[in-house]
Amino acid sequence: MFTNRVKIRILIANLLILIGIIFVQGVTEKNRLFSLYYSGLLIALLVNIYLITISLKSKKLSLGFLFIILTNMFSFVDFYLFDYMFLKQSIYLNIYRATLFLGLCFIIIGAITVLYNYITLNKQLEKIAYYDALTNLPNRNYLLSNYKDINTQMALLYIDVDDFKFINDYCGHIGGDEVLKLIANRLQQVVDKDDIVCRISGDEFVIISENRSCINTKSIIPFLNKIQDIAGQPATINEKNMKISISVGVAVYPENGDCLDEILKKADIALYFAKRQGKNRYVIFNDDLWENFNNHYKKVYEIKSAIENKEFIIHYQPKACIETNKITGLEALVRWNHPTKGIIYPDAFISCAEETGLISQIDITVLEIAAQQLSEWNKQGKKKYNISINISPQFFLSTHFIPTVDRVLKKYVVNPSNLQLEITENIALNDINLSKEVIKELRVRNIKISIDDFGKGYSSMTYIKEFYFNDLKIDKSFIDNIINNKVDQTMIEMIINLSKIRGFEVVAEGVETDEQLAFLRKLGCHKYQGYLLSKPKPIHELCI
């Protein structure tokens, strides 16, 4: 029988095995190593359990002895284990030694596994940290880490896939990923072996080229043309034929900066101007771009401040019935009441506001001021005119447009029929189905809709056919030459006749002479506005 001392030793040894097993299992990624050794470990545990309970049946004992002998061979334990019939205490002692060694082996295996996994994990983490999972290209971290200290002349190309959001919407996100992989492969095909291609964010790539000396030489221009040519080759994504294009901004070290961050920034600025100039082109950074960029963002900052400080105001321009010359409504025209520059007209800030997404906030400001004016007229019991407001494409097609209109109408207790929203031709064609839904929601609320600057677009007839509006406003460019230009006369007459068929009222914009007014009256135009009637003015200056 076992002595208490031997029992304790065997128990400690078996606990050591268990610790080793847990150690191996814990440090092994997803228990893979443990699963490889599982059978052997189970046998070892079973053998010891049976030996401890002195269940010395021949089948189990022989299996146990085979395992113990193997372990003893490695631990240089004596072979007098075979004398168990005569030296039982020696059996117990060897069981203890073998089991102790086995536990230590498992701990050693665990330690080796830790080291192996540490090395493997470091490699995996390095790949995750420095390489893009989709394209396998180096990523932004790689770029910043490897080019932290630049010591050779190089050109940096900042590349953006044009209209990638549309591509994602058209092909789905899986299709969008395929486009990114396609662009990555095409860029790798065109660069030299020493050039580095990185994907630094969603649809943005960077090429570092150290062999093309300087952007002032002729070598960089053919390279840029080659990049755009190969990127722009036809592609089939998800069985859809596509035309892909890229815009490229270029900066060079050391001419455009003395560190990578500065070169990246300058290349990004050049890319911004490539996008602004129409996309599918490259722009090489120069000092004029830097000045224009700083002026642009200074204006952006000023517009943001103007919105916060409520510097945007409204001047109103009346609209009148051509037959009676009575005022039928007012158009709200935004002005920027700058604290030092005075009144600034929309031409100076609207395009900047549209590019930066601030136009929606300006639209909301105008909507609030107009609604407040309608509310004041209602409280004073004065005659209420319809007020029309120009709405930008970004705001009109946004998800918060209808909720914002509802909120403002409720806030100022405004009759929706006194509000008219003017949209330009290009809005609806951006998304015909969405535009129809928005117009439907406005009509349900009894809000009037007007199409502004009609005739300037390429698909003006589509609006007359596809959409219903209350008013159709003929663009000023037709009115300017109406007296002497037969084509303009014919066009206006056609627009008026088509509008009558559809039940729209026609408003002539920019009427400045009595001759123009008389001719429009003769053609059957319904309303007009322009300097002949009144210039845009603050509400208190209008004689209404």
N, C-alpha and C positions, 0 to 999 in steps of 0.2 A: 504493500500500500504506500501511498504518497505520504511523506512527512509534510508537516505544515510549511517548512522552509522551501521544500521542492514545489509545493502547490503555489506558494507566493511567487517563486521564480518563474514558473510556467505562466502564471497569470500575468505577471509583468511583461514577459516576453510576448504573450499573445496581444496584450494591450499595445505593445510597441508595434506589432504587425498592423493592428487596427489603425494606429496613428499614421503609420506609413501609407496604408491604403487610402485613408482620408486625405492625407497630404497629396498623394499622387492624383487622386480624384479631383481635389480642389484646384490644383495648379494647372491641370490639363484642360486645354480649350475644349469646351463642350464634351468633356469626359472621354475624348477619343483614346488617349493613352490608357486610361483605366479599362476601357472596353477591350483593348488588345490583351491586357493581362488578366482579365476578369476570371477566366477559367482556372488559371494557375493559382490565383489568390483564393478562390473558392475551395480548391482541393486542399491547399495548405490549412485553411481554417477547419475544414472537415476532419482532416487527419489529426490535428491537435485536439479537437473536441473529442474525437473518439479515443485518442490515447489518454486524455485527461480522465475520461470516464471509465478507463481500463476495459473498453469494449474491443478486445484484441482478436477480432475475427480475422481469419487468414486473408480474405480478399481485401479488406480495408487496410489491414496491417501491411500487406505487401505493397500496396499503392502508397501508403504513407512512408514506408521505409525507402522506397525508390526516390521519393521527393527529398527525404531527409538525407539520404546518402549523397545525393547531388549537391545539396547545400553544404553538407559536411566536407565534401571534396574541396569546395571553395574556401571553407573556413579552417581547413587542416585539422578537423576533429578526428579523433582516433576511430579506427574501424571496429573497435570492440563493441560497437552498437549491435553487431550480430549475436553477441553473447547474451542476448536479453533473457534467454531461458535460465541463465545462471546468475546474471548480474543485473537484476532489474533496476537497481539504483543507478547503474551506468546508463541504462536506457533513458531513465528520467533525466539524468544529467545531459545526455546528448540531445534529447528532445528540447531541453531548455536552451542548449547552445545553438542548435539548429534554428530553433524558433527565434532566438535572439538575433542571430545572423540575418534571418529572413526579414525581420522587421527593419534592421539597419539597411539591408539592401533596398527595401522599398523607400526608405527615407533618402537614400542616395539617389535612387531613380527619380524621386520627386525633386531633389535638388538639381539634378541634371535637366529634368524637364522644365523646371523654373528657368534655368539658364537658356535652354533652347527656345522656350516660348518667349523669353525676354528679347532674344535676338530676333526671332521671327516677328514678334509684335512690333518691335522698333522698325523693322523693314516695312511692315504693313502700314504703320502710322506715318512713316516718311512718305510712302506712296500716297496715302490719303491727304496728307498735309501739302504735298508739293506737286501732285498731279491731278488732273481733271478726270473724274470717273467716267464721263460720257465719251470724251474724245481721246483719252490717254495722253493729252498734251500737258506740258507744264502749266501750272496755274499762276495766279497772282503771287502767292507766297514764294513760289520758286523764283519768279521774276525779281521780287523785292530782295530775296535772300542772296541770289547769285550776282545781282548787279547793284548791290548796295554801294560798292566802291568801284566806280568806272575809271578805267585807266587807259582806254583806247577810244579812238574816234568811232562813232557808230550812228546809224540812223534808226529811229524808232517809228514804226508804222502802227497807228492806232486804227483798228478796223471794226466797223459795225455793219451788221446785216441790215439792209434797208427793209423797212416795213415788216419787221419780224413778228409783230403782234398780229398783223393780218395773216401772215403765214401760219402762225399757231392757230388762229381762228379757222382758217381755211382747211388746213391739213390735220388739225388736232395736235395735241402736245407730243404724241409719238412721232407724227410727221415732222413737227418742229425740231425734235431731237435728230431726226434723220437729216434734216437740212444742215444743222450744226455740224454733224459728223461729215457731211459732204463737203462743206466749206473748209473744215479742218484738213481733210484729205487733199483738197485742191490747193490749199495754201502750202502744204508740205511738198506738193509736187513741184511748185514753181520756185521755191527758195533754194539757195545754195546749201551745201552740206554743213557749213559752219553757222548758218543762220538759225535762229531759235524762233519757233512758233509757239505762242502761249494762248490759252483761252482764259481770260481774266474775269469774265462774268458772263451773264446769260448769253447774249449774242455778240459779245465783244472779244476781239482777238488782238494780240500784239505780235509784231514781228520785230526781232532785234537783228539788225544786219550790220556786221562789223567790217565787211569787205568792200563796201561801196564807197569808201572814202568819205565823201562829203556831199550833201544835197546840192551844193553849188555846182558840182560837176554834172555832166550829161548822163552819167551812169544810172542815177536814181530814177530818172523819168521813164526810160524804157522798162525798168523793173516795175514801177507802179502801173504802167499800162498793161504789162503782162499779168500782173495780179488781178486787175479788174477784168481783163479778158477771160481768164480761166475761171474766175469766180462767177462770171456772168453767163457761162455756157448753159444751154438748156438742161433742165433736170426733170426727172419723173419721180414724184414722191407720192406713195400710196395710190399709184395709177393715175395721178393728176400731173399734167404737164405744167411746169412752172418756169418762170423767168426770174432768176435770183440776181440781185445786184448788191454791191457793197459800197460804202463810203469810207474814205481813208483820210486820216490826218497824219501829217508827218512832222517830226521834229528831230533835231540832230544834236549830238554832243560833240564838242563843247559849245558850239555856236549859240544854241538856244537855252543853255543852262549848264550848271556844274554838278548836278546830281540827278539820280533817276527820277525822284519825285517831281522835280521841275521839268524834266524832259517829258514825262508822262502828262503832266498838266498842259504843257504847250501843245503836245500832239493831240490831246483831247480838245483843246480850243480850236485847233485846225480842223478836227473832225466835226465840231459843232458848225463851223462855217461851211464845210462840205455839205452837211445836211441842210443847212439854211439856204444854200444856193441851188438846191434841187435834187440832192442825193446822186448816187451812181457816179461819183467823181472823187478826185483827191484834191486836197489843199495842203500846201507846204507852209509851215508856220513862218510868219515874218512879224516885224515890229508893229506894222499897221493893224494886223489882226489883234495883237495884244491891246492896243489902244481902243479898238472898236469893242473888244470883249469887255474891257473895264468900263467903258461908257454904257454898254448894254446892262451890265449887272448893277451899275450905279442907278440906272433908271429902274431896274427891277426893284431894288431896295426902296427907291422913292415911291414907286407905285404901292408897294406893301405898306409903307408908312402912310400914304395918302388914304388907303382903305381904312386903316386903323384909326386915323385922325379925322375921318369923315370929310375929306377935302373934295370928294366928288359931288357935284351938284347937277341940277337939271336946268336947261333952257328949253322953253317950249316953242314949237313952231305950229301955227294954226293950219288946219285944213278946211277948205270951204267948198260949198256946192257951186258948181260952175253956173247953173241957171240963176240962182238967187244971190250968190256971193255971201251967203250966211255961213258962219263958222259952224262946222259939224263936229270937230274934234281937234285934239292937240297931239303932236308927236313929241315925246320926251327925248331930248338929245343930251347926252352926258357931256359935261365939261369938268376939267380939273382946275379947281381954284387953288393954285399953288401959292404957298405963303410968301414966296419972294418973287416968283415969275409972273404972278397974276393968272389970268384965264388961259389955260392950255387946251387946244382943240384935239379931238380924238385921233386925227392923223398922226399926232406926235407920240401916242402911247398905246393905241389899240393893238397894233401888231405885236408889240412887246408883251402886252398882257395876254394875248392869245398864245404866243409861244411858250409862256411860262405857266399857263393854266390859271392866271389871276383874273381872266376875263369873266369867269363865272361869278366871282365875288363882286366885280363891278356891276354885272347884270343884276345881282340880288340887291345891291345898293340902290340902283335905279328903280327897281321894282318896289322897294320899300318906300322911296321918296314919292313915287307916283301914287301908290296906294294911300299914303298919308295925305296927299293933296286931295284925292277923291273923298277921303273921310272928312277932311275939313270942310269941303264944299257941302257935304251932306249935313254936317252939324250946323252950318251957317244958313242952311236952307236955300243956298244959291243954286243957280242952274248948273247942272252937272254935264260937262262935256266928256266924251270918250277920250281916254288917254291911251295912245299907242306907244309901245316900248319895243326897242330892238333887242332881240335875243340872239346870242352867239350860238354857233353850232355845238360847241362843247357843253354849254349849259342845257340847250334844248334836248340833246340826246343823252344827257346824264340821268342816272337813276334817281337823283334827288330833285329833278326839275319839277315834276308834278307835286310832290310833297311840299316843296318850298312855296310854290304858287298857292297851294291850299293854306299853308301856314300864314302867309302874308294876308290873304283875303280874310281869313278868320281874325287875325290880329287887329286889322283896321276896319273890320265890319264893312267891307266893300262889296257893292253889287257887281258880280262878275261880268255882267253885260256892259259895264262901263269901262272894261279893260280890253285892250286889243294888243295882241302880241305880233310883232313883225319878224319874220324869218327870211333869210336870203335863199336864193335858188339852190345854192350848193348844199344846203343842210339836208334836204329830204333825199337827195340822190346818194348821200353817203350811206344811208340805210333806209330804203324805201319802206320796208315792213315796219321797222321801229317808228319811223316818222308818221306812218299812218296811225299807229297805235297812240302816239302822243297827241296827234291832232284830234283823234276820236275822243280821248280823255278831256281835252280842252273844250270840245264842242258839247260834251255831256254837261260840263260846268257852265255852259252858256258864255264862254269866253271867245271873243272874236279873234280870227287869225287873218293876217295879211301877208302876202308875198311881196318882199321888197326888192327893188332894183331889177324888176322883171325885164328880160331881154338880153341881159349881159352874158348869161350862161349858154352852153352849147345844147342844152336839152330843155329849153324853156317850154316847148309844147308838151313835154311829158308832164309838167306840173298841171297844165290845164286839163289834161286827160285823167291823171291818176289821183289828184288831190282836190279837195273842196276848200275854198277860202272865201272869206267875206269880201276882202278887197284885194285887188291886184294893182300894184304900183309900178307904172312904167318908168324905166330908168331915165335919168336926166339926159344921158347921152343921146337919146332919141329926140328929146324935146328941144335941145340946143339948135338943131338944124331943121326943125320941122317946116319952117317957112320956105326954105330954098331947096331942100333935099327931097326929091320925089320918092326915093327908096324909104326914107324915114317916115314919110307921110303914109305910104302904102303899108309899112309894117305896123304903125300905130293903128291905122284903120282896121287891119286884120286882127290885131290883139283885142281891140274894143269889141269887134263883132263876135269873136270867139268867146270872150268873157260874158257877153250878153247871153249866148247860148247856154253857158254853164251857170249863169245866175250870179256872176261876180260883179261887183262894182269896180270901176276903173278909176285910179287916182293918178294924175300926172304930177311927177316930181320936178322941181327946179324951174317952174314957170316964172319968167322974169319980165315978159313984155305983154302988152295988150294984144299984139298980133298973134302971139302964141296962144293966148287964152281964147281968142275968137276962133282960131282954127280948131282947137280942141273942142270947143262948144259945138262947132259945125259937125265934127266927127261923132259926137254923142258921148264924149267923156263925161263922167259923173262928177268928179271932184278934182281939186288941184291944190297944190301948196308950192310955195317958193317965195322969192324976195318980192315979187309983185304984190303978194298978200302981206307978208311980214317976214322979217328975219327972226331967227330963234332968239328968244329973250327970256329973262327971268319972269316968273308968273306975275309979279306985281307991276311989270312994265307993259303987259299986254292989255289992250283995250277990249276986254271981253266981259 
